[in-house]
Amino acid sequence: MAGFVWATGGDAAEAAGASGAGARRALWRSLGAQSVGFYVAVALVSALLIAVEVARVVIHARAIELPMRWRVAFDATIANNFMSWLSPGGLLGEPAATYVMARAGVALDGGIVVAYLKFVISFAFILALAGAGIALGYSPAFPLVLTMSLVSGISVFVGLVGLLLAGAMVPGRSIAAIQRARARVARGWLGRGRRGRALARALQVAQDTVERLALLRRRGVRWLWPVLLSHVAYYVAYGVIFVVVGHGVARGGELASAELMMRGFVYLGFLHLLPTPGGTALGEAAAHAFFASTFGRGDDVAFVLWFRVATLYAHVAFGVIYLPLIGVWRGVLGQRWVGSR
């Protein structure tokens, strides 16, 4: 971590035309000059984000009438956070959460719906917040690589939304298509032996997942309001983190909290679309582009690093300790699926 902070601070400052050694010294002074109260506040808001995420898991489970214990939701959240950091675009976070839920006896199809419904709605929220920030002028000029990331990220999002809508709006046709696929598999060479059993299980889970989604349609809009409120609370927690970290780094200087939050949401949307695992390196290197106008050189990098500590590094460090203790380390890393209806 120390070497990473050193390298990131130096690289970002050198890109801005400053002395690498001088920028590193300034960054270390900034990181070490905080009060004990600031460190405690960062720990508390980091824990707050996990708590709100756990609540989101439980609320999404209740939306599809799926029993979900708070402890299982907590374990799934930690696994999600950890695997999101290890994978580009956080793509392995939802499978890891689904595995942990299935391991605890949650229906596999239900775990899939909870994990991916939450992901799709959350992604829609951050795209909307980032889009509002961009429209209001709180973003840097976007280079080609970011534009490409934006297009690819939105494409993935649209595809996932399409799958969810198909399952929820035309369940009869979706289930009929799955049953036809099962019949074809059973008649062909793919339906033989262990391979056939695995495919049959996968298609059964797909059918069960569609039936879970169809439940949302039958329930009307009753399920939607608590779900949306859970996402509002989640991004309010991010706003609190922006303000707490920002005022700590500014050390009593003038800071427009509303402007900082809007810039922060644009930055958060940027992180969601980066191709590196957890947005690592590219997210930190973008500190000057997003926050130099708010904090000045040096403190902008410190702000980004402390924000990443509160929302990523602390969660990953906790996962490294916690996942082996609950016995799911090997399963999460190997993505071995268990569970039943």
N, C-alpha and C positions, 0 to 999 in steps of 0.2 A: 504493500500500500504506500509506504513512504517513498519507494523508488518511483512508483507510478505518479504520485503527486508531484515529485520533483521533476520528472520528465514532462508531464503535462503542462505544469506551470511554465517551465523553461521554453517548451516548444511554442506555446501560445504567445508568450511574450516576444520571442524572437520573430514570430510571424508578424508581430505588430511593429517591428523595427527597434525594439528595446534590447538592452544588453541581457543576454541569457543568464549570466551569473547574478547580476543585480536583480533581475526579476525573480529569480528563485529565492534570493534572500528576502525580498519584499513579501513574497508569497508565504514563506515560512513564518515571518513575523506576524502576518495577518492571521494565519491559522493558529498560532500559539498565543495570540494576544486576547483571546476571548475570556470572558469571566466564567466562573463555575456555573453560574445561573444559565449562561448560554448553552453550555454542554448539557445541562439537565433539560433545558427546553427542547433541544434537538432530540434527545432521547425520548421525551414525552410525545412530541409530534410524530416521531417515527412509530412509536407504539400506537398512537391514535390512528394512523393510516392502516395499520394491520387490523385494529379493532373494527374499523369501518368496513374493511374488506371482508372480514369474517361475517359481519352482519349482512353484507351483500349476498354472500353465498347462501346463508340461511333464508333470506327473503326470496331469492330466486327459487330455492327448493320448495318453499311454501307456495309459490305461484303455480307450480305444477303438481301440488299436493304430494310432494315427496318428503318422507320423514328425514330430517337432518338434525343430528346432534351438534351442539355448539363446538364440542371438542373435535369432531370430525371436520367441521368447517374450518376450524383453526389449523388442523394438520394439513388440509388441502390447500389452504392459503399459503402456508410456509413452503410447501412443495411447489406450488405455482410460482411464487416469487423466486425461488432458487433456480428452477429450470428455465424460467423466463430470462434470467441473467445468462445462462449457459448457451442459449440458442439464439441465432439471428432472428430479429423481429419478435422474440419471445414466443416462437412457435411451439415450443415443447412445454410451455407453462400449463396450458389447458389439459393436454394428455396426462401430465403428471398429477394434476389435481383430480382428474377423473380416476386415475389409478388408485390414489389414496382413498377416495370415497368408496370405490368398489371394494377395496381391501377391508374397509370397515363394515361392509355389508350393504352399502347403498346400491340400489339397482344400477347396473352399468349404463343402461339407456338414459336413466334419470340423471346420472352424473354427467353424461355427455351433454344433455340439454342444459343443465345448470351452468357448466363451465363455458359452453360456447354461446349461450344466450347472453350471459353476463358479459362475455368478451365483445360480442357484436354491439350491444347497447352501449357499453363503455367506450368502444371505439367511435361510435357515432357521436357521443358526447364530446370527446376530445377533439374530433374533427370539427364539430360545430364551434367549440370554444376557440380553437386555433384559427378557424376561418374568420370568426368575429374579430380576433386580435389583428389578423392580417388586414382585414377590411378597414380597421380603425387606424392602421399605420404603425402598429407595434411590432413590426418584424423587420429583420434586415433584408437586403436584396438577396433573392434566392439564386444560388448557382445551379448549374445544370444537374449536378449529382443530386441535389435536394429535390429538384423538379421531377427527376426520374423516380426517386424514392416516393414522392408524393403520389405520382401516377400509379406506381405498382402497389402501394399500400391501399389506395382507394379501390383498385381493381380487386384485390383480395377481399376487401370489405364488401363490395357489391356482390361478389360471388357467394360469400357466406350469408348475406342477407337474402339472396335469391333462394338458397337451399332452405333456410328457415321458413321463408314465406311459402315455398312450395309444400313443405311438410305441414304447415299450419292451415293453409287455405285450401289445398286439394288433397287431403289425406287419403281419400278413397283411391284416387289415381296413383298416388305415390306407393301405397301399400300394394295395389294390384301389380305395379311394375316390379316391386321387390319380390312378390310371390312368383311372378313369371321368371325372374332371374333365378330364384331358388329351384324352380322346376327344371330349368335348363342345366343348372349346375349338377343337380341330382342325376340327370340322365347321361351326362358326359364324363370324360376322364377326370375333370376337376372335382367331381363328387366322390372320388374314391379315397378311402383310408383317412389318414390324419388330415390331409389337405382338404378333403371334402367336409370333414367335421368342422374345421376351422372356418371355412367359407360359409357353411350353414349357420354357424354361430354368429359370424359377422353380419350376415343378412338378417338374422333374427333380431340382432341388436338394432340394425337400421330400421326394421319394421317397428320395433318397440319405441324407438326414438321418434318416429313419425307420429305414433299414437300419443306420445307425451306432448308433442307440439300441438296436435289437434285438440288436446284438452284446453290449451290457451284460447283457442277460437270459441270453444263451447262456453267458457267462463266469461266471455265478453271483455269489458275493460276493467273488471274488478281487480284482476291480478296486476294491471299495469301501474296503478298509482303508487303502491308501496315499492315496486321495482324502480320506478323513475326517481322516487324520493331517495332511495338508497344510493343511486348514482349521483344525485345532487349532493348528498352528504359526503360522498367520496371525493368529489372535486372541490367541495368546500374545505375538506381536510387538506387538500393540496394547496388551496389558497392560504390557509393558516400557515402551512410550512413555508411558503414563499415569504410571507410577512415576517414570521419569527426569524428565519435565517437572514432575510434581508436587513432587518433592523439590527440584528446582532453583528453582521459584517459591517454595516454603516457606522456602528458604534456612536449612536446619538446624532448622527448627521441627518439632514433633511432627506426624507424618502417618501415619495408618493406611492402609497400602498396599492391603490387601484391600478395605477400604471404598471407597477411591478407585477401584479397578478396577471394582467393581460399579456405582458411580455413573457411571463412564466408559462402561461397556457400555450402560447405559440411555441415556446421552447419545448414544452412537454409533448406537443404534437409532433415536433421535429424528432424527438427521441423515439417516439412510437414508430417512426417510419425509417429509422436507420437500419442498414443491413448488418451491422456488427452486433454480437451478443450483448443484449442490454444497452445498446447504444454506446458501448465502451469506447473510449479514445475519441471518437468523432463528437460525441456529446460534450466531452470536456473541452475539446479543441474549439468548439463553437462559442466558448464563454465570451470572448471579446465581441464577436459579431452580435450577440444578443444583449449583453449586459454592460458593455463598456460605457454606453451613454448614461447608464443609471448609477454605476458605482465607480467608474474610472478604472484605469489600468491596475491590475494586481488584485484589487478587491472583487472585480468581476469574476476572476478565476476562483477566488476563495468562496464566493457565493455559490458558484456552480458545484464546487467540490463538497461544500457542506450540504447543499441540496441533495446531491447524490448520496452522501452519507446517510441522510435521513430517509431517503426513499428507495435506496438500492443496496449500498454496501452493508449497512447495519442489518438489513433483512437477510442478505446472503450469508453474512457471518453467523447470524442466528441459525439459519438453515443448516450450515455445515455442522453445527453442534447438535441441533435438535433432531434432525432427520435420522441420524444413526441411533439416537436414544429411543426413538419410537419404533425402530426396526424396519424402516421403509427405505433406507439409503440405497441398498442394492436394487430393490424393486423400482424405485423412481428413476435411477440412472439407467436401468435396463429396460424400463417401460414394459414389464411383464404384466399381462392383464389377467385378473381374476374377477370373481363377482358373479352374481346371478340376478335374475329378475326380482 
